[in-house]
Amino acid sequence: MTQELAGQILSELERYCDQNDLDGMQPAQLKLMAMDAVKNNGLPTEAVAARIPRTYTDHALPLSMIINSALARTGTAESAASSSSSAGSAPPQSSNKPSTATRQEHSIPVALPDASEDRQFFPTHGSALPKFVSSDRTVRHEAREELSLEMMDSGFLLRWDALSAPHVIYRVTRSEGRVDFPEYSSYTAITTDASLVDVTLPDWPRLHYQVWAHGSNSTEEAPLTQPVLLAESSVVVPPQDVSIAPDQGRVVGTWRDIGVRHGRVQVYRKPLHGAPGLPTDPQFRVNSGSDNVAGFVDSDVESGKQYIYSVGVELLNDGVGEISPFIERVVEVPHKIEPVRDLEVQERRDERGGIVLDILWTPPGAGRVDIYVTNDQPEAGIDTQAYPASTLQEFKLGERLNYPVTDRVGDKVRIRDIPWYEGWSRVHFTALTSLGDRIHPSRTVTKVATQVAITEAKLHQRVRHQVVTLTWPTNTEKDGGEYTFEKVQVFRYPLGIDAEAAIQGQHLASISADHYNREGGLVVVLGSQPCNVALVPVSMQQGQQVQGRPYVLTYPGLKVVHYQIKGAKSMVAFGKTRKLSLKLRSPQHLGTLPPLVLVHNPERLPLDALDGQRVQVGVKDDAEAVAMPSIRASEVGEGWTETTWEATVPATGYVRLMADIGLDELNQFAVIDPAVVQLRLG
């Protein structure tokens, strides 16, 4: 019987530890505690506290209650026969006692205040429960004090001042609202201590606790005395079954849906270190725009940092909020694996004239970085995500570079003096970040061994296209032989991108040596926006197509403006002048334009802004407008401008609109003339 009882107690202790995540409680500790409880006929709270780790001392009281409750149930079973035969001697029950169909009576047994070594406990069920006299309905009760409520991981700890009497039994009731008598409550716990832990919280938004005291000269007489309302208090129930944990760089919190129409859950996040203030100060609140009735997702966290999260239910009544105690959880956001984003390979010559390479990069926030090198192109696009470490060989990164980090350059680290790999025409470097069982490759940086002989190249601007001219490349091999590149490929790519990375993509155009010699240049269409243009020589070496080193040109872009001119009939003044109107448009949206001047030449089309007489221009139908020597327009788009400019010019000759800017800027701005018939006057 002793072993069986100890096993029952052990099972209940293990269940409690699992429900409350007490991973530090060793099975051997729990087994010894169960055996000691059977041997000593119970364990008081202080004895349990002495047998468990210090971090779990808050759980000593509920663990003691579990042990003593199990012992009490066993005692009740053994006395069931005698109890049934003497049931008639129980104290009489009042016939007007309210229905108990929705009321539960629970004993949370605590040792009676007896000076002897023997412990007595109230049972939890059956006829051995104390039979309390019905409350006098003619007496209205007011609590003598406010009940102390303290939130614990397992429930609420209730404390109150003890009633001054030789023997006292306390009936602790719990209801959704205040009740006038203990019989009206939906839950009752019975104890002789002036404290109790309620670990059976219902799905109610608010709890109202009352402590009713039965005091007398003996334990047997105590239930027969009229109860006194000793203390009471209300509390909003906090979120239940709270789980807050990191998830892929975010923090996700879940709990049982609070199920309250006029309620929400407040969520606070405070850094565990280095942030002054209380965890629930307003500056730490997150997800305030959501009711968070069943949880939250917090994306604004930093990897590697620890936070303390506080969550509490807020009930709203006529716009007034009432908040529950806060549940707190400490969360550490794991480091997120990041790739090296700025891998750079610099080429130089050492003191003996040989080519050496220096590798630089900024280390990511966490993890280890290794550099891999190969003469074959690794898989494309592998830098976009992290992978399991077991997939490393699939990426064809080559061999790990065994050179150590030499020094630092600002925030970057550097490996110096890596000699060129003999016999390799190209070398591909990839940085690999490793963190736990995950890896994240960087983009691959490629260096080319061939010595390109493109000594000069130019980009010539035309209105609707551009023309590339260059000195056709040649290459000298190490053995003194010479060969000519068969073609040149043209790559267009955004400013700020590494040319070696850009030329791994699709080229814009290509021209052979014969075609170039016949045409004298290569026509390309680069558009209106600035960009870089890489010219890459391509040759056949040992049966393989090999790219040379790119030659980079910068294209500044081209802004284009069209204009139209409409002329009226000659004015009355002897037909010597004519009034013209002008409008503007552009194929792309343009903000502020450079000054535009209208030039008149009596004999021919003006060739530039100085080839003729500049005409004063004003805004049409604007009485306050003053004629100016130039047009200054803004917000020109695909449609003709709503603004119309007017100018009075001689009745004959030619006019033309031109940009009044320097020669350098003229390469980036074009004014497209309308048909000549609009420009010829008379």
C-alpha positions as CSV (number, residue, x, y, z in Angstrom):
1,M,0.0,0.0,0.0
2,T,2.8,2.4,0.8
3,Q,4.6,1.8,-2.5
4,E,1.3,2.2,-4.4
5,L,0.5,5.5,-2.6
6,A,4.0,6.8,-3.2
7,G,3.5,6.0,-6.9
8,Q,0.2,7.9,-7.1
9,I,1.8,10.9,-5.4
10,L,4.8,10.7,-7.8
11,S,2.5,10.6,-10.9
12,E,0.6,13.8,-9.7
13,L,3.9,15.6,-9.0
14,E,5.3,14.7,-12.4
15,R,2.1,15.9,-14.1
16,Y,2.3,19.2,-12.3
17,C,5.9,19.7,-13.3
18,D,5.1,18.9,-16.9
19,Q,2.2,21.4,-17.0
20,N,4.4,24.1,-15.5
21,D,7.6,23.4,-17.5
22,L,9.6,22.6,-14.4
23,D,12.4,20.9,-16.4
24,G,14.9,21.3,-13.6
25,M,13.0,19.0,-11.3
26,Q,14.8,15.7,-11.4
27,P,12.8,12.4,-11.3
28,A,14.9,11.2,-8.4
29,Q,14.0,14.3,-6.4
30,L,10.3,13.8,-7.0
31,K,10.4,10.1,-6.1
32,L,12.3,10.8,-2.8
33,M,9.7,13.6,-2.0
34,A,6.8,11.1,-2.6
35,M,8.4,8.5,-0.3
36,D,9.1,11.0,2.4
37,A,5.5,12.3,2.2
38,V,4.1,8.8,2.8
39,K,6.6,8.0,5.5
40,N,5.9,11.3,7.4
41,N,2.1,11.4,6.6
42,G,2.5,14.6,4.7
43,L,5.0,17.4,3.8
44,P,4.5,21.0,4.9
45,T,5.4,23.8,2.5
46,E,8.8,24.5,4.1
47,A,9.7,20.8,3.9
48,V,8.9,20.8,0.1
49,A,10.9,24.0,-0.4
50,A,13.9,22.4,1.2
51,R,13.8,19.5,-1.3
52,I,13.5,21.5,-4.6
53,P,15.8,23.9,-6.5
54,R,15.7,27.5,-5.3
55,T,14.4,28.7,-8.7
56,Y,11.2,26.7,-8.0
57,T,10.4,27.9,-4.5
58,D,7.3,29.6,-5.7
59,H,5.9,26.1,-6.5
60,A,6.5,24.7,-3.0
61,L,3.0,25.5,-1.7
62,P,1.1,23.9,-4.6
63,L,3.4,20.8,-4.5
64,S,2.7,20.5,-0.8
65,M,-1.0,20.7,-1.5
66,I,-0.8,18.0,-4.1
67,I,1.0,15.7,-1.7
68,N,-1.3,16.3,1.2
69,S,-4.4,16.1,-1.0
70,A,-3.4,12.6,-2.2
71,L,-2.9,11.5,1.4
72,A,-6.2,12.9,2.5
73,R,-8.0,11.0,-0.3
74,T,-6.5,7.8,0.9
75,G,-7.6,8.4,4.4
76,T,-11.1,9.1,3.2
77,A,-11.3,5.8,1.3
78,E,-10.2,3.8,4.3
79,S,-12.9,5.4,6.5
80,A,-15.7,5.3,3.9
81,A,-17.5,2.3,5.6
82,S,-17.6,3.9,9.1
83,S,-18.6,7.2,7.6
84,S,-21.6,5.7,5.9
85,S,-22.8,4.0,9.1
86,S,-22.6,7.2,11.1
87,A,-24.0,9.6,8.5
88,G,-27.0,10.4,10.7
89,S,-24.8,12.0,13.3
90,A,-23.6,14.7,10.9
91,P,-24.7,18.3,11.8
92,P,-28.2,19.0,10.4
93,Q,-28.4,20.9,7.1
94,S,-30.9,23.7,6.6
95,S,-33.7,23.0,4.3
96,N,-33.5,26.4,2.7
97,K,-29.9,25.9,1.5
98,P,-29.5,27.1,-2.1
99,S,-29.0,24.6,-4.9
100,T,-25.4,23.3,-5.4
101,A,-25.9,22.1,-8.9
102,T,-23.4,24.7,-10.2
103,R,-21.3,24.9,-7.1
104,Q,-18.1,22.8,-6.4
105,E,-16.6,22.3,-3.0
106,H,-12.8,21.8,-3.0
107,S,-10.5,21.2,-0.1
108,I,-7.1,22.6,-0.6
109,P,-5.7,20.9,2.5
110,V,-3.2,22.5,4.7
111,A,-1.9,21.3,8.0
112,L,-4.0,22.3,11.0
113,P,-2.4,24.6,13.5
114,D,-1.7,21.8,16.0
115,A,1.3,21.8,18.2
116,S,1.8,18.0,17.9
117,E,3.9,16.3,15.3
118,D,0.9,14.5,13.8
119,R,-0.7,16.3,10.8
120,Q,-4.4,16.3,10.0
121,F,-5.9,17.2,6.7
122,F,-9.3,17.9,5.3
123,P,-10.4,15.4,2.7
124,T,-11.4,16.6,-0.8
125,H,-14.7,14.7,-1.3
126,G,-17.2,12.4,0.3
127,S,-19.1,12.5,3.5
128,A,-16.0,13.3,5.5
129,L,-16.1,16.9,4.2
130,P,-16.9,19.4,7.0
131,K,-20.6,20.1,7.1
132,F,-21.0,23.9,7.3
133,V,-24.0,25.5,8.9
134,S,-26.1,27.6,6.5
135,S,-25.5,31.3,6.6
136,D,-28.0,33.5,8.3
137,R,-29.7,35.4,5.4
138,T,-30.7,38.2,7.7
139,V,-27.1,39.3,8.2
140,R,-25.3,41.5,5.6
141,H,-21.6,41.1,5.5
142,E,-18.9,43.6,4.8
143,A,-15.3,42.5,4.3
144,R,-12.9,43.6,7.1
145,E,-10.0,43.9,4.7
146,E,-8.9,43.6,1.1
147,L,-7.7,40.3,0.1
148,S,-4.0,40.2,-1.1
149,L,-3.7,38.6,-4.6
150,E,-0.3,37.8,-6.1
151,M,0.1,36.3,-9.6
152,M,2.2,33.1,-9.8
153,D,3.1,30.9,-12.7
154,S,0.6,28.3,-11.5
155,G,-2.3,30.7,-10.5
156,F,-3.1,33.2,-7.8
157,L,-1.6,33.2,-4.3
158,L,-4.2,34.5,-1.9
159,R,-3.2,35.9,1.5
160,W,-5.2,37.4,4.4
161,D,-4.9,38.3,8.1
162,A,-5.8,35.3,10.3
163,L,-9.0,35.4,12.4
164,S,-8.3,35.6,16.1
165,A,-9.8,32.4,17.4
166,P,-8.5,29.1,18.9
167,H,-9.6,27.1,15.8
168,V,-10.5,28.6,12.4
169,I,-11.6,27.1,9.1
170,Y,-11.5,29.4,6.1
171,R,-13.9,28.9,3.2
172,V,-12.4,30.7,0.1
173,T,-15.0,31.3,-2.5
174,R,-14.6,32.3,-6.2
175,S,-17.3,33.7,-8.4
176,E,-17.7,35.9,-11.4
177,G,-19.1,38.6,-9.2
178,R,-19.7,39.4,-5.6
179,V,-22.0,37.0,-3.6
180,D,-23.7,37.6,-0.3
181,F,-23.1,34.2,1.2
182,P,-20.6,31.4,0.7
183,E,-23.2,29.0,-0.4
184,Y,-23.9,31.2,-3.5
185,S,-20.4,30.8,-4.9
186,S,-19.5,28.5,-7.7
187,Y,-16.3,27.3,-6.2
188,T,-15.2,26.8,-2.6
189,A,-11.8,25.8,-1.2
190,I,-11.3,24.9,2.5
191,T,-8.1,25.5,4.4
192,T,-6.9,26.3,7.9
193,D,-4.0,28.4,6.7
194,A,-4.2,32.2,6.1
195,S,-3.1,31.7,2.5
196,L,-4.0,29.6,-0.5
197,V,-3.0,29.0,-4.1
198,D,-5.8,28.8,-6.7
199,V,-4.5,26.8,-9.7
200,T,-7.8,25.9,-11.3
201,L,-8.6,29.2,-13.0
202,P,-11.9,29.1,-15.0
203,D,-12.6,30.7,-18.4
204,W,-14.0,33.9,-16.8
205,P,-12.9,37.4,-17.6
206,R,-13.0,38.5,-13.9
207,L,-12.7,36.6,-10.6
208,H,-14.1,37.7,-7.3
209,Y,-12.6,36.0,-4.2
210,Q,-14.0,36.0,-0.7
211,V,-12.6,34.5,2.5
212,W,-15.2,33.4,4.9
213,A,-14.0,32.4,8.4
214,H,-15.6,29.9,10.8
215,G,-14.0,30.4,14.2
216,S,-14.6,28.4,17.5
217,N,-12.9,26.6,20.3
218,S,-12.5,23.3,18.4
219,T,-12.1,22.1,14.9
220,E,-15.3,20.1,15.1
221,E,-17.4,23.1,16.2
222,A,-15.9,25.5,13.6
223,P,-18.1,24.5,10.7
224,L,-21.2,25.0,12.8
225,T,-20.5,28.6,13.6
226,Q,-21.8,31.4,11.4
227,P,-19.3,32.5,8.8
228,V,-17.7,35.9,8.9
229,L,-16.6,37.7,5.6
230,L,-13.0,38.3,6.5
231,A,-11.6,39.6,3.2
232,E,-12.4,39.9,-0.5
233,S,-11.0,41.2,-3.7
234,S,-11.6,41.1,-7.5
235,V,-9.1,40.5,-10.3
236,V,-9.1,40.4,-14.1
237,V,-7.9,37.0,-15.3
238,P,-4.7,37.3,-17.2
239,P,-4.1,35.4,-20.5
240,Q,-4.0,31.6,-20.0
241,D,-1.7,29.0,-21.5
242,V,0.8,31.7,-22.5
243,S,3.6,30.8,-24.9
244,I,6.0,33.4,-26.2
245,A,8.9,32.2,-28.3
246,P,11.2,33.2,-31.2
247,D,10.2,32.0,-34.7
248,Q,12.4,32.7,-37.8
249,G,13.7,36.1,-36.7
250,R,10.3,37.2,-35.1
251,V,8.7,36.6,-31.7
252,V,5.3,34.9,-31.7
253,G,3.1,34.9,-28.7
254,T,0.0,32.7,-28.3
255,W,-2.6,32.1,-25.5
256,R,-6.1,30.9,-25.0
257,D,-8.5,33.2,-26.7
258,I,-9.7,35.5,-24.0
259,G,-13.3,35.3,-25.4
260,V,-14.3,38.7,-24.2
261,R,-16.3,41.0,-26.4
262,H,-15.1,44.2,-24.8
263,G,-11.5,43.2,-24.0
264,R,-8.1,43.1,-25.4
265,V,-4.6,42.0,-24.4
266,Q,-1.8,44.6,-23.9
267,V,1.6,43.5,-25.0
268,Y,4.9,45.1,-23.9
269,R,8.4,44.3,-25.0
270,K,11.4,45.7,-23.1
271,P,15.1,44.9,-23.7
272,L,16.3,42.8,-20.8
273,H,19.5,44.8,-20.6
274,G,20.3,48.5,-21.1
275,A,16.8,50.0,-21.2
276,P,15.7,51.9,-18.1
277,G,12.1,51.8,-16.9
278,L,9.5,49.3,-16.0
279,P,8.6,46.5,-18.4
280,T,5.1,47.9,-18.8
281,D,6.1,51.6,-19.4
282,P,4.2,53.0,-22.4
283,Q,7.3,53.3,-24.6
284,F,7.6,49.5,-24.5
285,R,4.1,48.7,-25.8
286,V,3.9,46.8,-29.1
287,N,1.0,45.8,-31.4
288,S,-1.1,48.5,-29.8
289,G,-3.2,48.6,-33.0
290,S,-4.5,45.1,-32.5
291,D,-6.7,43.5,-29.8
292,N,-4.3,40.5,-29.6
293,V,-7.2,38.3,-28.2
294,A,-5.3,35.1,-29.0
295,G,-1.7,36.2,-29.5
296,F,0.7,38.5,-31.4
297,V,3.5,38.5,-33.9
298,D,6.4,40.9,-33.3
299,S,8.8,41.4,-36.2
300,D,10.6,44.4,-34.8
301,V,13.2,42.5,-32.9
302,E,17.0,42.2,-33.2
303,S,18.7,38.8,-33.5
304,G,20.9,37.9,-30.5
305,K,19.0,40.2,-28.1
306,Q,17.0,39.2,-25.0
307,Y,13.6,40.8,-24.2
308,I,11.1,40.6,-21.4
309,Y,7.5,40.4,-22.7
310,S,4.6,41.3,-20.5
311,V,1.0,40.5,-21.4
312,G,-2.2,41.4,-19.6
313,V,-5.9,41.5,-20.3
314,E,-7.6,44.8,-20.4
315,L,-11.4,44.8,-19.9
316,L,-13.3,47.9,-21.2
317,N,-16.4,49.0,-19.4
318,D,-17.9,52.2,-20.7
319,G,-14.6,53.3,-22.1
320,V,-12.8,52.7,-18.8
321,G,-10.1,50.0,-18.8
322,E,-9.3,47.5,-16.0
323,I,-6.1,45.6,-16.4
324,S,-5.2,42.1,-15.1
325,P,-1.8,41.2,-13.5
326,F,0.9,40.8,-16.2
327,I,2.3,37.5,-17.3
328,E,6.1,37.9,-18.0
329,R,8.3,35.8,-20.2
330,V,12.0,36.3,-21.1
331,V,12.7,35.6,-24.8
332,E,16.1,35.4,-26.5
333,V,16.0,36.0,-30.2
334,P,18.5,33.6,-31.8
335,H,21.1,35.1,-34.2
336,K,19.8,35.1,-37.7
337,I,22.2,33.8,-40.3
338,E,23.3,36.5,-42.8
339,P,25.5,36.3,-45.9
340,V,28.5,38.5,-46.5
341,R,27.1,41.3,-48.6
342,D,30.2,43.2,-49.7
343,L,32.8,40.6,-50.7
344,E,35.5,42.4,-52.6
345,V,38.6,41.0,-54.4
346,Q,41.4,43.5,-55.2
347,E,44.2,42.7,-57.6
348,R,47.7,44.1,-57.3
349,R,51.3,43.2,-58.0
350,D,53.8,42.3,-55.3
351,E,57.4,43.4,-55.1
352,R,58.4,40.7,-57.6
353,G,55.9,41.8,-60.2
354,G,53.6,38.8,-59.7
355,I,49.8,39.2,-59.4
356,V,48.4,38.8,-55.9
357,L,44.8,39.1,-54.6
358,D,43.5,40.7,-51.4
359,I,40.0,39.7,-50.2
360,L,37.9,42.0,-48.0
361,W,34.5,41.7,-46.4
362,T,32.4,43.0,-43.5
363,P,31.7,40.1,-41.1
364,P,28.0,39.5,-40.4
365,G,26.5,39.8,-36.9
366,A,26.9,36.1,-36.1
367,G,28.4,32.9,-37.4
368,R,31.7,31.9,-39.0
369,V,32.9,33.0,-42.5
370,D,35.0,30.8,-44.8
371,I,36.2,31.8,-48.3
372,Y,35.8,29.2,-51.1
373,V,37.7,29.4,-54.3
374,T,37.3,27.6,-57.7
375,N,38.1,28.0,-61.4
376,D,34.6,26.8,-62.4
377,Q,31.6,29.1,-62.2
378,P,29.5,28.2,-59.0
379,E,25.8,27.8,-59.2
380,A,24.0,31.1,-60.0
381,G,21.6,32.7,-57.5
382,I,22.7,30.8,-54.5
383,D,23.2,34.0,-52.4
384,T,19.4,34.6,-52.1
385,Q,18.7,32.3,-49.1
386,A,20.1,30.1,-46.4
387,Y,20.4,26.3,-46.8
388,P,21.0,23.2,-44.6
389,A,24.8,22.6,-44.1
390,S,24.4,19.2,-45.7
391,T,23.8,20.8,-49.1
392,L,27.2,22.5,-49.4
393,Q,28.6,20.3,-52.1
394,E,25.7,21.0,-54.4
395,F,26.8,24.6,-54.9
396,K,30.2,23.8,-56.5
397,L,32.0,26.4,-54.4
398,G,35.3,24.6,-54.7
399,E,37.9,24.3,-52.0
400,R,38.0,26.3,-48.7
401,L,40.7,28.9,-48.6
402,N,43.2,28.2,-45.8
403,Y,44.7,31.7,-45.6
404,P,44.1,33.4,-42.2
405,V,42.6,36.9,-41.8
406,T,45.6,39.3,-42.0
407,D,44.2,42.6,-40.7
408,R,41.2,45.0,-40.5
409,V,40.4,47.9,-42.8
410,G,37.7,49.9,-41.0
411,D,34.8,47.6,-40.4
412,K,36.1,45.0,-42.8
413,V,38.5,42.1,-42.4
414,R,41.1,41.3,-45.0
415,I,43.1,38.4,-46.3
416,R,46.2,39.6,-48.1
417,D,48.8,38.3,-50.7
418,I,47.0,35.3,-52.3
419,P,49.0,34.5,-55.4
420,W,47.3,33.9,-58.7
421,Y,46.4,30.2,-59.3
422,E,48.8,28.8,-61.9
423,G,47.0,27.8,-65.1
424,W,43.6,29.3,-64.2
425,S,42.1,31.9,-66.6
426,R,39.4,32.9,-64.0
427,V,39.2,32.6,-60.3
428,H,35.8,32.6,-58.5
429,F,35.6,33.5,-54.8
430,T,32.5,32.9,-52.5
431,A,32.2,33.8,-48.8
432,L,30.2,31.2,-46.9
433,T,28.5,32.0,-43.5
434,S,27.9,29.1,-41.2
435,L,25.7,29.2,-38.1
436,G,24.6,26.1,-36.4
437,D,23.4,23.7,-39.1
438,R,22.7,26.4,-41.6
439,I,24.9,28.0,-44.3
440,H,24.4,31.1,-46.4
441,P,26.6,31.8,-49.5
442,S,27.5,35.3,-50.7
443,R,27.4,36.4,-54.3
444,T,30.4,35.1,-56.2
445,V,33.2,37.5,-57.1
446,T,35.2,36.6,-60.2
447,K,38.7,37.7,-61.3
448,V,40.0,37.2,-64.9
449,A,43.6,36.3,-65.7
450,T,43.7,37.4,-69.3
451,Q,45.3,40.8,-70.0
452,V,42.8,42.8,-72.1
453,A,44.3,45.2,-74.6
454,I,41.2,47.5,-75.0
455,T,43.1,50.7,-74.6
456,E,40.4,53.1,-75.6
457,A,36.6,53.1,-75.9
458,K,34.0,55.9,-76.3
459,L,30.3,56.2,-76.1
460,H,28.8,58.7,-78.7
461,Q,25.4,60.1,-77.9
462,R,22.7,60.3,-80.6
463,V,19.1,61.4,-80.0
464,R,17.5,57.9,-80.2
465,H,20.5,55.6,-79.8
466,Q,24.2,55.5,-78.8
467,V,27.3,54.4,-80.8
468,V,30.2,52.6,-79.2
469,T,33.7,52.9,-80.7
470,L,36.8,51.2,-79.4
471,T,40.3,50.1,-80.2
472,W,39.9,46.4,-81.0
473,P,41.5,44.3,-78.3
474,T,44.4,41.9,-78.6
475,N,46.1,39.6,-76.0
476,T,49.6,38.5,-75.4
477,E,50.1,35.0,-73.9
478,K,52.9,34.1,-71.6
479,D,54.8,32.2,-74.2
480,G,54.9,35.2,-76.5
481,G,52.1,34.1,-78.9
482,E,49.4,36.6,-79.8
483,Y,45.8,36.2,-80.8
484,T,42.9,38.4,-81.5
485,F,39.5,38.5,-79.7
486,E,36.7,37.3,-82.0
487,K,33.9,39.5,-80.6
488,V,33.0,42.1,-78.0
489,Q,29.9,41.8,-75.9
490,V,28.1,44.8,-74.4
491,F,26.5,44.6,-71.0
492,R,24.2,47.3,-69.6
493,Y,23.8,47.4,-65.7
494,P,22.9,49.8,-63.0
495,L,25.4,52.2,-61.4
496,G,27.0,50.8,-58.2
497,I,27.0,47.1,-59.3
498,D,30.3,45.2,-59.7
499,A,31.2,44.7,-63.3
500,E,32.4,41.1,-62.8
501,A,28.9,40.3,-61.4
502,A,27.1,42.1,-64.1
503,I,28.8,40.3,-67.0
504,Q,27.5,36.9,-65.7
505,G,24.1,37.9,-67.0
506,Q,22.6,38.4,-70.5
507,H,24.5,40.8,-72.7
508,L,22.7,43.7,-74.5
509,A,24.6,43.4,-77.8
510,S,27.5,41.8,-79.5
511,I,29.7,42.6,-82.5
512,S,32.4,40.6,-84.3
513,A,35.7,41.9,-85.5
514,D,34.6,41.8,-89.2
515,H,31.4,43.6,-88.5
516,Y,33.1,46.3,-86.4
517,N,35.7,46.9,-89.1
518,R,32.9,47.2,-91.7
519,E,30.5,49.4,-89.7
520,G,33.1,51.4,-87.6
521,G,31.1,51.1,-84.4
522,L,28.3,49.4,-82.5
523,V,24.8,50.9,-82.2
524,V,23.1,50.3,-78.9
525,V,20.0,51.7,-77.2
526,L,20.6,52.6,-73.6
527,G,17.5,54.5,-72.7
528,S,17.2,57.8,-70.8
529,Q,18.5,56.7,-67.3
530,P,22.2,56.7,-66.3
531,C,23.9,53.3,-66.2
532,N,27.3,51.6,-66.7
533,V,28.3,49.8,-70.0
534,A,30.8,47.0,-69.8
535,L,32.6,46.0,-73.0
536,V,33.9,42.4,-72.7
537,P,36.3,40.9,-75.2
538,V,35.6,37.2,-76.0
539,S,38.1,34.7,-77.5
540,M,38.4,31.0,-78.0
541,Q,41.2,29.5,-75.9
542,Q,41.8,25.7,-76.0
543,G,38.4,25.1,-77.5
544,Q,36.5,27.1,-74.9
545,Q,35.0,30.6,-75.1
546,V,36.8,32.8,-72.6
547,Q,35.7,36.3,-71.5
548,G,38.4,39.0,-71.0
549,R,38.4,41.7,-68.4
550,P,35.5,44.2,-68.8
551,Y,36.2,47.7,-69.9
552,V,33.6,50.0,-68.2
553,L,32.1,53.2,-69.7
554,T,29.6,55.3,-67.8
555,Y,26.5,56.5,-69.6
556,P,25.1,59.7,-68.0
557,G,21.6,59.3,-69.5
558,L,19.7,61.6,-71.8
559,K,16.8,63.9,-71.1
560,V,14.7,64.7,-74.2
561,V,12.2,67.6,-74.7
562,H,9.9,68.2,-77.7
563,Y,8.3,71.5,-78.5
564,Q,5.7,72.8,-80.9
565,I,5.3,76.3,-82.4
566,K,2.1,77.8,-83.7
567,G,2.2,81.2,-85.5
568,A,-0.6,83.8,-85.7
569,K,-1.3,86.3,-88.6
570,S,0.9,89.3,-88.9
571,M,0.1,92.1,-86.5
572,V,-1.4,95.4,-87.7
573,A,2.0,97.2,-87.4
574,F,2.8,97.1,-91.1
575,G,3.2,93.2,-91.0
576,K,6.6,93.5,-89.5
577,T,6.1,91.1,-86.4
578,R,4.4,87.9,-85.7
579,K,3.1,86.4,-82.5
580,L,4.1,82.7,-81.8
581,S,2.9,80.3,-79.1
582,L,5.0,77.4,-77.7
583,K,4.2,74.2,-75.7
584,L,6.5,71.4,-74.4
585,R,6.4,67.7,-73.7
586,S,8.8,64.8,-72.9
587,P,8.8,61.0,-73.4
588,Q,9.8,60.7,-69.7
589,H,8.7,62.7,-66.6
590,L,11.1,65.6,-66.0
591,G,11.3,67.8,-63.0
592,T,13.1,71.1,-63.4
593,L,14.4,71.8,-66.9
594,P,17.4,73.9,-67.8
595,P,16.7,77.4,-69.3
596,L,15.3,77.2,-72.8
597,V,15.9,80.2,-75.2
598,L,14.0,81.0,-78.4
599,V,16.5,82.2,-81.0
600,H,15.6,84.1,-84.2
601,N,17.9,84.2,-87.3
602,P,16.7,86.2,-90.3
603,E,18.5,84.0,-92.9
604,R,18.7,80.3,-91.7
605,L,18.0,77.9,-88.9
606,P,20.0,79.0,-85.9
607,L,22.8,76.5,-85.2
608,D,23.2,77.2,-81.5
609,A,22.0,79.5,-78.7
610,L,24.3,82.3,-79.9
611,D,23.5,82.0,-83.6
612,G,20.9,84.8,-83.8
613,Q,18.8,87.1,-81.7
614,R,17.2,85.8,-78.4
615,V,13.5,86.6,-78.1
616,Q,11.7,87.5,-75.0
617,V,9.1,84.9,-73.9
618,G,6.1,85.3,-71.6
619,V,3.3,83.1,-70.3
620,K,0.1,83.4,-72.4
621,D,-3.1,84.8,-70.9
622,D,-1.3,85.9,-67.7
623,A,-1.7,89.6,-67.2
624,E,0.9,89.7,-64.4
625,A,3.5,87.7,-66.3
626,V,6.7,89.5,-67.4
627,A,8.4,88.6,-70.6
628,M,11.7,86.8,-69.8
629,P,14.8,86.0,-71.9
630,S,14.2,82.2,-71.4
631,I,11.6,79.6,-70.6
632,R,11.9,78.0,-67.2
633,A,9.5,75.0,-67.0
634,S,8.9,72.3,-64.5
635,E,6.9,69.0,-64.4
636,V,7.0,68.2,-68.1
637,G,5.6,64.8,-69.0
638,E,4.3,62.8,-72.0
639,G,1.4,65.2,-72.7
640,W,1.8,68.8,-74.0
641,T,2.1,71.3,-71.1
642,E,-1.0,73.2,-70.0
643,T,1.1,76.3,-69.9
644,T,1.6,78.1,-73.2
645,W,4.4,80.6,-73.8
646,E,4.1,83.5,-76.2
647,A,6.8,85.5,-78.1
648,T,6.7,88.3,-80.6
649,V,9.2,87.8,-83.4
650,P,9.9,89.4,-86.8
651,A,7.5,88.4,-89.5
652,T,10.2,86.5,-91.5
653,G,13.2,84.4,-90.9
654,Y,13.7,81.3,-88.7
655,V,13.2,80.5,-85.0
656,R,14.5,77.6,-82.9
657,L,14.2,76.6,-79.2
658,M,17.6,75.6,-77.6
659,A,18.9,74.7,-74.2
660,D,21.0,77.5,-72.6
661,I,23.6,75.2,-70.9
662,G,27.3,74.4,-71.2
663,L,28.8,71.9,-73.6
664,D,29.3,69.2,-71.0
665,E,25.6,69.3,-70.1
666,L,24.5,69.3,-73.7
667,N,25.5,65.6,-73.9
668,Q,22.7,64.8,-71.4
669,F,19.9,67.0,-72.7
670,A,18.3,67.1,-76.2
671,V,15.7,69.5,-77.6
672,I,13.9,67.9,-80.5
673,D,12.8,70.3,-83.3
674,P,9.3,70.0,-84.8
675,A,8.9,70.1,-88.6
676,V,10.8,72.9,-90.4
677,V,7.5,74.4,-91.5
678,Q,6.8,75.4,-87.9
679,L,10.2,77.1,-87.7
680,R,10.1,79.1,-90.9
681,L,8.4,82.5,-90.6
682,G,6.5,84.3,-93.3
